[in-house]
Amino acid sequence: MYTLTELKKQNTEISDLIQILETLVKEKSLANNPFVCELVERFNEKVWMHLVFEENTIYSELARHHNPDISNIAKTFHENAREIKKRFAHYVKLWCHSIKENKDHPAFVTESNAIFELIRERVRYELEEVFPLVEKHFNS
């Protein structure tokens, strides 16, 4: 089982990777660079595993809580994780697994930024809403 401290550390690593990837995807000359895609795939794995760890620790606790408001937060938390996994998997398949001579760079940047913002919003939600809720209701 992962602790909140470990999950927060993972969020920091995820945020750091977003900063790096945002810079890389803007550079048109790197659009077909296999190392950019390798980093995106590693980032996808890190986000995926983070969401799985949360599902196995935080979500299960929140979902069983007697307060319906907390249970509803758990439901939203879970649905958001599913959406991120689905969209991110599609993104990686489209931009890293398909062989394209010349990627549509503006579309690549647009979709990359949308994915990064989705994950950035998830990290913010965890840090500002979910983790404090867990600390208040489960660590006392």
N, C-alpha and C positions, 0 to 999 in steps of 0.2 A: 504494500500500500504506500502511495506517495503522500508526503506531507504537503501542507500549504506552502511551506518554504521552498520545497523542491518544485512545486508547480509555478510558483512566482519566479523562480530562477529560469525555468523553461520559458516563461513569458518574456523575460528579459532577452533570452537568446533568440526567440522568435522575432521580437522587435528589432534586435540588432541585424538579423538576417534580412528583414524587410528593408532596412536602410541600405544595405549593400545591394540587394536585388533591384531596388528602385533605380539606383545609379546605373547598374549594368544593363537593364532592359531599355533604358533611354538611348543608349549608344547603338546606333543603327549597325555599325560595323560588327557588333557582337551578336546580332540577332540569330545567326546560324552557328554560333560558336558552341560546340558540344559541351564545353565546361560550364557555360551559363545554364544550359539545360540540366546538366548534372547537379549543379547547385540548386536549381529549382526543384528537382526531384528529391534531393536531400532535405530541402526545406519542407516539401510536401510530407515526407516521412516524419519529420520532427513535429509538424503540426498534427498529423494524423495520430501519432503516438501520444502526444499531449492530450488530445481529445479523448482517446481511449482510456488513458489513465484517469482523466476527470470523470468519465462515465463510470468507471469501476470504483471510484472513491466518493467524490462529491455528489454526483447525480443520485447514486443509490441512497445516500443519506438524506438528501433534500427531498427526494420523492416519497420517502416513508414518513416525513415529518407530519405531525398531527395538525399543524397550522396550514389551512388550505392556501394561504398566500404564498407560503414557502414552497408548497407542493407545486403551485402554478409556476413559480420561478424555475423550479426543476424541469418542468415540462418545456418551458421556453428555452432553457439552457440546452436541453436534449435536442429539441427540434433545430436549434441554431447550429449545433455541432453536426447534425446530419446534413444540413444544407451546405455547410462549409466543405465537408468531405465530398459531397456530390459535385459541387461547383469546382473544387480544386482538382478532383480527379479528371473532370472534363477538360479543364484548362491544361493540365499536364499532357493529357492524351492529344489534344489539339495542337499544342505548341511545341511539345518536346518529343513526342513519339511519332508524329507524322513527318514524313520526309518531304521537305519543301525546298526547292532551289532558292527561291526568294520569298521569304515570309513577308506578309503584309505588316510592315513595321508599325505603322500607326495603330492598326487593330491590335497588334501584340502589346504595345505599350498601354493602350486603353484597357484591354482585358487584364493585363498584369496589375495595373493600378487598381482596378475594381477588386481583384482578389486580395491585394495587399490591404486595401481599405476594409474589406470584410473581416479579415483576420485582425487587423489593428483594432477594429471596433469590438471584436470578440475579446481581445486582451483587455481593453478598457473596461468592458462589462464585467469580466472576471475580477479585475483588480478593484473596481469601485463598487460593485454590487454583490457578486457571488461570494468572493473570499471573505469580505467583512461579515456577511450573513452566516457563513460557516463558522467563523471565529466566534461570533456572538452566541450561536445556538448549539454548537457542538463541541467547543473547546472549553466550556466553562464547567 
